[in-house]
């Protein structure tokens, strides 16, 4: 699964914001689009690459802290 996600996302953060797609290619993490705690499965369809900053940002959004 990891190889498939990495290839699909082009080894780059898949976060897309108002300025377009993040160009970060280092410190990438696997991110659950639908959070694991909310029943998100560990599937290719539900996992995307995120840089550390965007993974933390989306975790804050999901927890309601942001």
mmJSON file of the N, C-alpha and C atoms, coordinates in Angstrom:
{"data_MODEL":{"atom_site":{
"group_PDB":["ATOM","ATOM","ATOM","ATOM","ATOM","ATOM","ATOM","ATOM","ATOM","ATOM","ATOM","ATOM","ATOM","ATOM","ATOM","ATOM","ATOM","ATOM","ATOM","ATOM","ATOM","ATOM","ATOM","ATOM","ATOM","ATOM","ATOM","ATOM","ATOM","ATOM","ATOM","ATOM","ATOM","ATOM","ATOM","ATOM","ATOM","ATOM","ATOM","ATOM","ATOM","ATOM","ATOM","ATOM","ATOM","ATOM","ATOM","ATOM","ATOM","ATOM","ATOM","ATOM","ATOM","ATOM","ATOM","ATOM","ATOM","ATOM","ATOM","ATOM","ATOM","ATOM","ATOM","ATOM","ATOM","ATOM","ATOM","ATOM","ATOM","ATOM","ATOM","ATOM","ATOM","ATOM","ATOM","ATOM","ATOM","ATOM","ATOM","ATOM","ATOM","ATOM","ATOM","ATOM","ATOM","ATOM","ATOM","ATOM","ATOM","ATOM","ATOM","ATOM","ATOM","ATOM","ATOM","ATOM","ATOM","ATOM","ATOM","ATOM","ATOM","ATOM","ATOM","ATOM","ATOM","ATOM","ATOM","ATOM","ATOM","ATOM","ATOM","ATOM","ATOM","ATOM","ATOM","ATOM","ATOM","ATOM","ATOM","ATOM","ATOM","ATOM","ATOM","ATOM","ATOM","ATOM","ATOM","ATOM","ATOM","ATOM","ATOM","ATOM","ATOM","ATOM","ATOM","ATOM","ATOM","ATOM","ATOM","ATOM","ATOM","ATOM","ATOM","ATOM","ATOM","ATOM","ATOM","ATOM","ATOM","ATOM","ATOM","ATOM","ATOM","ATOM","ATOM","ATOM","ATOM","ATOM","ATOM","ATOM","ATOM","ATOM","ATOM","ATOM","ATOM","ATOM","ATOM","ATOM","ATOM","ATOM","ATOM","ATOM","ATOM","ATOM","ATOM","ATOM","ATOM","ATOM","ATOM","ATOM","ATOM","ATOM","ATOM","ATOM","ATOM","ATOM","ATOM","ATOM","ATOM","ATOM","ATOM","ATOM","ATOM","ATOM","ATOM","ATOM","ATOM","ATOM"],
"id":[1,2,3,4,5,6,7,8,9,10,11,12,13,14,15,16,17,18,19,20,21,22,23,24,25,26,27,28,29,30,31,32,33,34,35,36,37,38,39,40,41,42,43,44,45,46,47,48,49,50,51,52,53,54,55,56,57,58,59,60,61,62,63,64,65,66,67,68,69,70,71,72,73,74,75,76,77,78,79,80,81,82,83,84,85,86,87,88,89,90,91,92,93,94,95,96,97,98,99,100,101,102,103,104,105,106,107,108,109,110,111,112,113,114,115,116,117,118,119,120,121,122,123,124,125,126,127,128,129,130,131,132,133,134,135,136,137,138,139,140,141,142,143,144,145,146,147,148,149,150,151,152,153,154,155,156,157,158,159,160,161,162,163,164,165,166,167,168,169,170,171,172,173,174,175,176,177,178,179,180,181,182,183,184,185,186,187,188,189,190,191,192,193,194,195,196,197,198],
"type_symbol":["N","C","C","N","C","C","N","C","C","N","C","C","N","C","C","N","C","C","N","C","C","N","C","C","N","C","C","N","C","C","N","C","C","N","C","C","N","C","C","N","C","C","N","C","C","N","C","C","N","C","C","N","C","C","N","C","C","N","C","C","N","C","C","N","C","C","N","C","C","N","C","C","N","C","C","N","C","C","N","C","C","N","C","C","N","C","C","N","C","C","N","C","C","N","C","C","N","C","C","N","C","C","N","C","C","N","C","C","N","C","C","N","C","C","N","C","C","N","C","C","N","C","C","N","C","C","N","C","C","N","C","C","N","C","C","N","C","C","N","C","C","N","C","C","N","C","C","N","C","C","N","C","C","N","C","C","N","C","C","N","C","C","N","C","C","N","C","C","N","C","C","N","C","C","N","C","C","N","C","C","N","C","C","N","C","C","N","C","C","N","C","C","N","C","C","N","C","C"],
"label_atom_id":["N","CA","C","N","CA","C","N","CA","C","N","CA","C","N","CA","C","N","CA","C","N","CA","C","N","CA","C","N","CA","C","N","CA","C","N","CA","C","N","CA","C","N","CA","C","N","CA","C","N","CA","C","N","CA","C","N","CA","C","N","CA","C","N","CA","C","N","CA","C","N","CA","C","N","CA","C","N","CA","C","N","CA","C","N","CA","C","N","CA","C","N","CA","C","N","CA","C","N","CA","C","N","CA","C","N","CA","C","N","CA","C","N","CA","C","N","CA","C","N","CA","C","N","CA","C","N","CA","C","N","CA","C","N","CA","C","N","CA","C","N","CA","C","N","CA","C","N","CA","C","N","CA","C","N","CA","C","N","CA","C","N","CA","C","N","CA","C","N","CA","C","N","CA","C","N","CA","C","N","CA","C","N","CA","C","N","CA","C","N","CA","C","N","CA","C","N","CA","C","N","CA","C","N","CA","C","N","CA","C","N","CA","C","N","CA","C","N","CA","C","N","CA","C","N","CA","C","N","CA","C"],
"label_alt_id":[null,null,null,null,null,null,null,null,null,null,null,null,null,null,null,null,null,null,null,null,null,null,null,null,null,null,null,null,null,null,null,null,null,null,null,null,null,null,null,null,null,null,null,null,null,null,null,null,null,null,null,null,null,null,null,null,null,null,null,null,null,null,null,null,null,null,null,null,null,null,null,null,null,null,null,null,null,null,null,null,null,null,null,null,null,null,null,null,null,null,null,null,null,null,null,null,null,null,null,null,null,null,null,null,null,null,null,null,null,null,null,null,null,null,null,null,null,null,null,null,null,null,null,null,null,null,null,null,null,null,null,null,null,null,null,null,null,null,null,null,null,null,null,null,null,null,null,null,null,null,null,null,null,null,null,null,null,null,null,null,null,null,null,null,null,null,null,null,null,null,null,null,null,null,null,null,null,null,null,null,null,null,null,null,null,null,null,null,null,null,null,null,null,null,null,null,null,null],
"label_comp_id":["UNK","UNK","UNK","UNK","UNK","UNK","UNK","UNK","UNK","UNK","UNK","UNK","UNK","UNK","UNK","UNK","UNK","UNK","UNK","UNK","UNK","UNK","UNK","UNK","UNK","UNK","UNK","UNK","UNK","UNK","UNK","UNK","UNK","UNK","UNK","UNK","UNK","UNK","UNK","UNK","UNK","UNK","UNK","UNK","UNK","UNK","UNK","UNK","UNK","UNK","UNK","UNK","UNK","UNK","UNK","UNK","UNK","UNK","UNK","UNK","UNK","UNK","UNK","UNK","UNK","UNK","UNK","UNK","UNK","UNK","UNK","UNK","UNK","UNK","UNK","UNK","UNK","UNK","UNK","UNK","UNK","UNK","UNK","UNK","UNK","UNK","UNK","UNK","UNK","UNK","UNK","UNK","UNK","UNK","UNK","UNK","UNK","UNK","UNK","UNK","UNK","UNK","UNK","UNK","UNK","UNK","UNK","UNK","UNK","UNK","UNK","UNK","UNK","UNK","UNK","UNK","UNK","UNK","UNK","UNK","UNK","UNK","UNK","UNK","UNK","UNK","UNK","UNK","UNK","UNK","UNK","UNK","UNK","UNK","UNK","UNK","UNK","UNK","UNK","UNK","UNK","UNK","UNK","UNK","UNK","UNK","UNK","UNK","UNK","UNK","UNK","UNK","UNK","UNK","UNK","UNK","UNK","UNK","UNK","UNK","UNK","UNK","UNK","UNK","UNK","UNK","UNK","UNK","UNK","UNK","UNK","UNK","UNK","UNK","UNK","UNK","UNK","UNK","UNK","UNK","UNK","UNK","UNK","UNK","UNK","UNK","UNK","UNK","UNK","UNK","UNK","UNK","UNK","UNK","UNK","UNK","UNK","UNK"],
"label_asym_id":["A","A","A","A","A","A","A","A","A","A","A","A","A","A","A","A","A","A","A","A","A","A","A","A","A","A","A","A","A","A","A","A","A","A","A","A","A","A","A","A","A","A","A","A","A","A","A","A","A","A","A","A","A","A","A","A","A","A","A","A","A","A","A","A","A","A","A","A","A","A","A","A","A","A","A","A","A","A","A","A","A","A","A","A","A","A","A","A","A","A","A","A","A","A","A","A","A","A","A","A","A","A","A","A","A","A","A","A","A","A","A","A","A","A","A","A","A","A","A","A","A","A","A","A","A","A","A","A","A","A","A","A","A","A","A","A","A","A","A","A","A","A","A","A","A","A","A","A","A","A","A","A","A","A","A","A","A","A","A","A","A","A","A","A","A","A","A","A","A","A","A","A","A","A","A","A","A","A","A","A","A","A","A","A","A","A","A","A","A","A","A","A","A","A","A","A","A","A"],
"label_entity_id":["1","1","1","1","1","1","1","1","1","1","1","1","1","1","1","1","1","1","1","1","1","1","1","1","1","1","1","1","1","1","1","1","1","1","1","1","1","1","1","1","1","1","1","1","1","1","1","1","1","1","1","1","1","1","1","1","1","1","1","1","1","1","1","1","1","1","1","1","1","1","1","1","1","1","1","1","1","1","1","1","1","1","1","1","1","1","1","1","1","1","1","1","1","1","1","1","1","1","1","1","1","1","1","1","1","1","1","1","1","1","1","1","1","1","1","1","1","1","1","1","1","1","1","1","1","1","1","1","1","1","1","1","1","1","1","1","1","1","1","1","1","1","1","1","1","1","1","1","1","1","1","1","1","1","1","1","1","1","1","1","1","1","1","1","1","1","1","1","1","1","1","1","1","1","1","1","1","1","1","1","1","1","1","1","1","1","1","1","1","1","1","1","1","1","1","1","1","1"],
"label_seq_id":[1,1,1,2,2,2,3,3,3,4,4,4,5,5,5,6,6,6,7,7,7,8,8,8,9,9,9,10,10,10,11,11,11,12,12,12,13,13,13,14,14,14,15,15,15,16,16,16,17,17,17,18,18,18,19,19,19,20,20,20,21,21,21,22,22,22,23,23,23,24,24,24,25,25,25,26,26,26,27,27,27,28,28,28,29,29,29,30,30,30,31,31,31,32,32,32,33,33,33,34,34,34,35,35,35,36,36,36,37,37,37,38,38,38,39,39,39,40,40,40,41,41,41,42,42,42,43,43,43,44,44,44,45,45,45,46,46,46,47,47,47,48,48,48,49,49,49,50,50,50,51,51,51,52,52,52,53,53,53,54,54,54,55,55,55,56,56,56,57,57,57,58,58,58,59,59,59,60,60,60,61,61,61,62,62,62,63,63,63,64,64,64,65,65,65,66,66,66],
"pdbx_PDB_ins_code":[null,null,null,null,null,null,null,null,null,null,null,null,null,null,null,null,null,null,null,null,null,null,null,null,null,null,null,null,null,null,null,null,null,null,null,null,null,null,null,null,null,null,null,null,null,null,null,null,null,null,null,null,null,null,null,null,null,null,null,null,null,null,null,null,null,null,null,null,null,null,null,null,null,null,null,null,null,null,null,null,null,null,null,null,null,null,null,null,null,null,null,null,null,null,null,null,null,null,null,null,null,null,null,null,null,null,null,null,null,null,null,null,null,null,null,null,null,null,null,null,null,null,null,null,null,null,null,null,null,null,null,null,null,null,null,null,null,null,null,null,null,null,null,null,null,null,null,null,null,null,null,null,null,null,null,null,null,null,null,null,null,null,null,null,null,null,null,null,null,null,null,null,null,null,null,null,null,null,null,null,null,null,null,null,null,null,null,null,null,null,null,null,null,null,null,null,null,null],
"Cartn_x":[0.822,0.0,0.876,1.917,2.765,3.368,3.852,4.452,3.422,2.222,1.157,0.797,0.659,0.333,1.47,2.709,3.876,3.916,3.698,3.713,2.565,1.369,0.201,0.399,0.938,1.109,2.421,3.194,4.421,5.513,5.501,6.517,6.495,5.3,5.127,3.886,3.911,2.744,1.528,0.425,-0.789,-1.752,-1.343,-2.205,-2.392,-3.643,-3.943,-4.656,-4.042,-4.613,-4.942,-5.204,-5.575,-4.466,-3.22,-2.089,-1.7,-2.507,-2.205,-1.659,-1.052,-0.543,0.793,0.96,2.212,3.324,4.481,5.592,6.595,6.325,7.26,7.452,8.721,9.062,9.843,10.081,10.815,9.926,10.336,9.589,8.126,7.883,6.51,5.994,4.707,4.027,2.768,2.301,1.061,-0.1,-1.065,-2.177,-3.498,-4.315,-5.668,-6.566,-7.163,-8.073,-9.267,-9.9,-10.902,-10.133,-10.047,-9.21,-9.502,-8.44,-8.552,-9.516,-9.43,-10.294,-11.768,-12.047,-13.425,-13.841,-13.068,-13.424,-12.757,-11.793,-11.09,-10.216,-10.375,-9.628,-8.223,-7.338,-5.977,-5.971,-6.583,-6.664,-5.989,-5.638,-5.02,-5.919,-7.208,-8.152,-8.228,-7.906,-8.041,-6.702,-5.615,-4.297,-3.68,-3.107,-2.387,-1.094,-0.135,1.099,0.87,1.449,1.421,2.806,3.233,4.44,4.083,5.085,4.838,3.935,4.166,3.377,1.914,1.647,0.253,-0.439,0.301,-0.301,-0.734,0.113,-0.23,-1.407,-1.404,-2.493,-3.834,-3.858,-5.118,-5.527,-4.578,-4.911,-5.59,-5.091,-5.717,-7.134,-7.326,-8.67,-9.626,-9.163,-10.002,-10.364,-9.448,-9.711,-10.526,-10.698,-11.445,-10.611,-9.296,-8.418,-8.064,-8.374,-8.0,-9.215],
"Cartn_y":[-1.181,0.0,1.258,1.286,2.471,2.821,1.828,2.079,2.632,2.11,2.567,4.027,4.367,5.746,6.684,6.27,7.097,7.381,6.342,6.495,7.377,7.131,7.915,9.397,9.702,11.093,11.697,10.926,11.433,11.78,11.144,11.421,12.863,13.449,14.862,15.001,15.981,16.269,16.487,15.852,15.945,17.023,17.806,18.869,19.944,20.343,21.417,22.526,23.692,24.843,25.93,27.112,28.227,28.601,28.303,28.598,27.455,26.402,25.236,24.09,23.133,21.947,22.239,21.694,21.832,21.144,21.769,21.225,20.434,20.255,19.574,18.114,17.68,16.297,15.617,16.347,15.788,15.681,14.861,14.645,14.297,13.426,13.049,11.965,12.04,11.094,10.59,9.442,8.901,9.435,10.027,10.737,10.061,9.788,9.272,10.449,10.407,11.464,11.509,10.386,10.262,9.707,10.451,10.041,8.628,7.944,6.591,6.552,7.553,7.613,7.759,8.226,8.391,7.239,6.158,4.983,4.92,5.802,5.802,4.574,3.892,2.658,2.95,1.999,2.092,1.483,2.219,1.767,2.789,2.362,3.262,4.466,4.265,5.346,6.36,5.945,6.82,7.35,6.994,7.434,8.332,9.462,10.37,10.789,11.227,11.763,13.187,13.52,14.879,15.188,16.42,16.849,16.935,16.978,16.991,18.156,19.33,20.514,20.363,19.871,19.734,18.558,17.517,16.418,16.909,17.699,18.25,19.222,20.039,20.998,20.273,19.232,18.507,17.727,17.272,16.605,17.594,18.83,19.861,20.152,20.235,20.462,19.35,18.116,16.964,16.908,17.38,17.324,18.52,19.509,20.69,21.724,21.519,22.44,23.669,23.679,24.793,25.513],
"Cartn_z":[0.0,0.0,0.0,0.817,0.9,-0.456,-1.159,-2.472,-3.45,-3.411,-4.307,-4.021,-2.743,-2.358,-2.756,-2.488,-2.821,-4.328,-5.119,-6.577,-7.045,-6.554,-6.946,-6.636,-5.447,-5.031,-5.535,-6.265,-6.874,-5.882,-4.695,-3.694,-3.218,-3.186,-2.836,-1.968,-1.068,-0.235,-1.135,-0.809,-1.629,-1.137,-0.137,0.373,-0.693,-0.898,-1.839,-1.073,-1.056,-0.38,-1.384,-0.884,-1.759,-2.73,-2.371,-3.246,-4.159,-4.18,-5.009,-4.168,-4.837,-4.165,-3.488,-2.301,-1.562,-2.354,-2.417,-3.2,-2.361,-1.08,-0.177,-0.58,-0.595,-0.927,0.19,1.287,2.421,3.645,4.59,5.834,5.569,4.599,4.253,5.188,5.462,6.337,5.631,6.055,5.507,6.333,5.657,6.292,5.949,6.966,6.733,6.34,5.172,4.729,5.676,5.878,6.948,8.137,9.234,10.361,10.857,11.244,11.768,12.947,13.812,14.998,14.64,13.429,12.97,12.061,12.091,11.297,9.937,9.683,8.41,8.269,7.184,6.94,6.413,6.627,6.091,4.69,3.755,2.371,1.465,0.272,-0.702,-0.95,-0.98,-1.247,-0.103,1.103,2.267,2.788,2.157,2.603,1.54,1.978,1.089,1.776,0.984,1.537,2.009,3.167,3.685,4.239,4.067,4.754,6.236,7.064,8.508,8.919,8.342,8.707,8.321,7.111,6.683,7.37,7.718,8.459,9.844,10.497,11.813,11.703,10.666,10.446,10.296,9.476,9.27,10.508,11.292,12.561,13.508,13.529,14.363,13.9,12.584,12.05,12.452,12.334,12.643,14.131,14.981,16.416,16.9,16.018,16.407,17.13,17.178,17.897,17.074,15.797,14.926,14.418],
"occupancy":[1.0,1.0,1.0,1.0,1.0,1.0,1.0,1.0,1.0,1.0,1.0,1.0,1.0,1.0,1.0,1.0,1.0,1.0,1.0,1.0,1.0,1.0,1.0,1.0,1.0,1.0,1.0,1.0,1.0,1.0,1.0,1.0,1.0,1.0,1.0,1.0,1.0,1.0,1.0,1.0,1.0,1.0,1.0,1.0,1.0,1.0,1.0,1.0,1.0,1.0,1.0,1.0,1.0,1.0,1.0,1.0,1.0,1.0,1.0,1.0,1.0,1.0,1.0,1.0,1.0,1.0,1.0,1.0,1.0,1.0,1.0,1.0,1.0,1.0,1.0,1.0,1.0,1.0,1.0,1.0,1.0,1.0,1.0,1.0,1.0,1.0,1.0,1.0,1.0,1.0,1.0,1.0,1.0,1.0,1.0,1.0,1.0,1.0,1.0,1.0,1.0,1.0,1.0,1.0,1.0,1.0,1.0,1.0,1.0,1.0,1.0,1.0,1.0,1.0,1.0,1.0,1.0,1.0,1.0,1.0,1.0,1.0,1.0,1.0,1.0,1.0,1.0,1.0,1.0,1.0,1.0,1.0,1.0,1.0,1.0,1.0,1.0,1.0,1.0,1.0,1.0,1.0,1.0,1.0,1.0,1.0,1.0,1.0,1.0,1.0,1.0,1.0,1.0,1.0,1.0,1.0,1.0,1.0,1.0,1.0,1.0,1.0,1.0,1.0,1.0,1.0,1.0,1.0,1.0,1.0,1.0,1.0,1.0,1.0,1.0,1.0,1.0,1.0,1.0,1.0,1.0,1.0,1.0,1.0,1.0,1.0,1.0,1.0,1.0,1.0,1.0,1.0,1.0,1.0,1.0,1.0,1.0,1.0],
"B_iso_or_equiv":[0.0,0.0,0.0,0.0,0.0,0.0,0.0,0.0,0.0,0.0,0.0,0.0,0.0,0.0,0.0,0.0,0.0,0.0,0.0,0.0,0.0,0.0,0.0,0.0,0.0,0.0,0.0,0.0,0.0,0.0,0.0,0.0,0.0,0.0,0.0,0.0,0.0,0.0,0.0,0.0,0.0,0.0,0.0,0.0,0.0,0.0,0.0,0.0,0.0,0.0,0.0,0.0,0.0,0.0,0.0,0.0,0.0,0.0,0.0,0.0,0.0,0.0,0.0,0.0,0.0,0.0,0.0,0.0,0.0,0.0,0.0,0.0,0.0,0.0,0.0,0.0,0.0,0.0,0.0,0.0,0.0,0.0,0.0,0.0,0.0,0.0,0.0,0.0,0.0,0.0,0.0,0.0,0.0,0.0,0.0,0.0,0.0,0.0,0.0,0.0,0.0,0.0,0.0,0.0,0.0,0.0,0.0,0.0,0.0,0.0,0.0,0.0,0.0,0.0,0.0,0.0,0.0,0.0,0.0,0.0,0.0,0.0,0.0,0.0,0.0,0.0,0.0,0.0,0.0,0.0,0.0,0.0,0.0,0.0,0.0,0.0,0.0,0.0,0.0,0.0,0.0,0.0,0.0,0.0,0.0,0.0,0.0,0.0,0.0,0.0,0.0,0.0,0.0,0.0,0.0,0.0,0.0,0.0,0.0,0.0,0.0,0.0,0.0,0.0,0.0,0.0,0.0,0.0,0.0,0.0,0.0,0.0,0.0,0.0,0.0,0.0,0.0,0.0,0.0,0.0,0.0,0.0,0.0,0.0,0.0,0.0,0.0,0.0,0.0,0.0,0.0,0.0,0.0,0.0,0.0,0.0,0.0,0.0],
"pdbx_formal_charge":[null,null,null,null,null,null,null,null,null,null,null,null,null,null,null,null,null,null,null,null,null,null,null,null,null,null,null,null,null,null,null,null,null,null,null,null,null,null,null,null,null,null,null,null,null,null,null,null,null,null,null,null,null,null,null,null,null,null,null,null,null,null,null,null,null,null,null,null,null,null,null,null,null,null,null,null,null,null,null,null,null,null,null,null,null,null,null,null,null,null,null,null,null,null,null,null,null,null,null,null,null,null,null,null,null,null,null,null,null,null,null,null,null,null,null,null,null,null,null,null,null,null,null,null,null,null,null,null,null,null,null,null,null,null,null,null,null,null,null,null,null,null,null,null,null,null,null,null,null,null,null,null,null,null,null,null,null,null,null,null,null,null,null,null,null,null,null,null,null,null,null,null,null,null,null,null,null,null,null,null,null,null,null,null,null,null,null,null,null,null,null,null,null,null,null,null,null,null],
"auth_seq_id":[1,1,1,2,2,2,3,3,3,4,4,4,5,5,5,6,6,6,7,7,7,8,8,8,9,9,9,10,10,10,11,11,11,12,12,12,13,13,13,14,14,14,15,15,15,16,16,16,17,17,17,18,18,18,19,19,19,20,20,20,21,21,21,22,22,22,23,23,23,24,24,24,25,25,25,26,26,26,27,27,27,28,28,28,29,29,29,30,30,30,31,31,31,32,32,32,33,33,33,34,34,34,35,35,35,36,36,36,37,37,37,38,38,38,39,39,39,40,40,40,41,41,41,42,42,42,43,43,43,44,44,44,45,45,45,46,46,46,47,47,47,48,48,48,49,49,49,50,50,50,51,51,51,52,52,52,53,53,53,54,54,54,55,55,55,56,56,56,57,57,57,58,58,58,59,59,59,60,60,60,61,61,61,62,62,62,63,63,63,64,64,64,65,65,65,66,66,66],
"auth_comp_id":["UNK","UNK","UNK","UNK","UNK","UNK","UNK","UNK","UNK","UNK","UNK","UNK","UNK","UNK","UNK","UNK","UNK","UNK","UNK","UNK","UNK","UNK","UNK","UNK","UNK","UNK","UNK","UNK","UNK","UNK","UNK","UNK","UNK","UNK","UNK","UNK","UNK","UNK","UNK","UNK","UNK","UNK","UNK","UNK","UNK","UNK","UNK","UNK","UNK","UNK","UNK","UNK","UNK","UNK","UNK","UNK","UNK","UNK","UNK","UNK","UNK","UNK","UNK","UNK","UNK","UNK","UNK","UNK","UNK","UNK","UNK","UNK","UNK","UNK","UNK","UNK","UNK","UNK","UNK","UNK","UNK","UNK","UNK","UNK","UNK","UNK","UNK","UNK","UNK","UNK","UNK","UNK","UNK","UNK","UNK","UNK","UNK","UNK","UNK","UNK","UNK","UNK","UNK","UNK","UNK","UNK","UNK","UNK","UNK","UNK","UNK","UNK","UNK","UNK","UNK","UNK","UNK","UNK","UNK","UNK","UNK","UNK","UNK","UNK","UNK","UNK","UNK","UNK","UNK","UNK","UNK","UNK","UNK","UNK","UNK","UNK","UNK","UNK","UNK","UNK","UNK","UNK","UNK","UNK","UNK","UNK","UNK","UNK","UNK","UNK","UNK","UNK","UNK","UNK","UNK","UNK","UNK","UNK","UNK","UNK","UNK","UNK","UNK","UNK","UNK","UNK","UNK","UNK","UNK","UNK","UNK","UNK","UNK","UNK","UNK","UNK","UNK","UNK","UNK","UNK","UNK","UNK","UNK","UNK","UNK","UNK","UNK","UNK","UNK","UNK","UNK","UNK","UNK","UNK","UNK","UNK","UNK","UNK"],
"auth_asym_id":["A","A","A","A","A","A","A","A","A","A","A","A","A","A","A","A","A","A","A","A","A","A","A","A","A","A","A","A","A","A","A","A","A","A","A","A","A","A","A","A","A","A","A","A","A","A","A","A","A","A","A","A","A","A","A","A","A","A","A","A","A","A","A","A","A","A","A","A","A","A","A","A","A","A","A","A","A","A","A","A","A","A","A","A","A","A","A","A","A","A","A","A","A","A","A","A","A","A","A","A","A","A","A","A","A","A","A","A","A","A","A","A","A","A","A","A","A","A","A","A","A","A","A","A","A","A","A","A","A","A","A","A","A","A","A","A","A","A","A","A","A","A","A","A","A","A","A","A","A","A","A","A","A","A","A","A","A","A","A","A","A","A","A","A","A","A","A","A","A","A","A","A","A","A","A","A","A","A","A","A","A","A","A","A","A","A","A","A","A","A","A","A","A","A","A","A","A","A"],
"auth_atom_id":["N","CA","C","N","CA","C","N","CA","C","N","CA","C","N","CA","C","N","CA","C","N","CA","C","N","CA","C","N","CA","C","N","CA","C","N","CA","C","N","CA","C","N","CA","C","N","CA","C","N","CA","C","N","CA","C","N","CA","C","N","CA","C","N","CA","C","N","CA","C","N","CA","C","N","CA","C","N","CA","C","N","CA","C","N","CA","C","N","CA","C","N","CA","C","N","CA","C","N","CA","C","N","CA","C","N","CA","C","N","CA","C","N","CA","C","N","CA","C","N","CA","C","N","CA","C","N","CA","C","N","CA","C","N","CA","C","N","CA","C","N","CA","C","N","CA","C","N","CA","C","N","CA","C","N","CA","C","N","CA","C","N","CA","C","N","CA","C","N","CA","C","N","CA","C","N","CA","C","N","CA","C","N","CA","C","N","CA","C","N","CA","C","N","CA","C","N","CA","C","N","CA","C","N","CA","C","N","CA","C","N","CA","C","N","CA","C","N","CA","C","N","CA","C","N","CA","C","N","CA","C"],
"pdbx_PDB_model_num":[1,1,1,1,1,1,1,1,1,1,1,1,1,1,1,1,1,1,1,1,1,1,1,1,1,1,1,1,1,1,1,1,1,1,1,1,1,1,1,1,1,1,1,1,1,1,1,1,1,1,1,1,1,1,1,1,1,1,1,1,1,1,1,1,1,1,1,1,1,1,1,1,1,1,1,1,1,1,1,1,1,1,1,1,1,1,1,1,1,1,1,1,1,1,1,1,1,1,1,1,1,1,1,1,1,1,1,1,1,1,1,1,1,1,1,1,1,1,1,1,1,1,1,1,1,1,1,1,1,1,1,1,1,1,1,1,1,1,1,1,1,1,1,1,1,1,1,1,1,1,1,1,1,1,1,1,1,1,1,1,1,1,1,1,1,1,1,1,1,1,1,1,1,1,1,1,1,1,1,1,1,1,1,1,1,1,1,1,1,1,1,1,1,1,1,1,1,1]
}}}
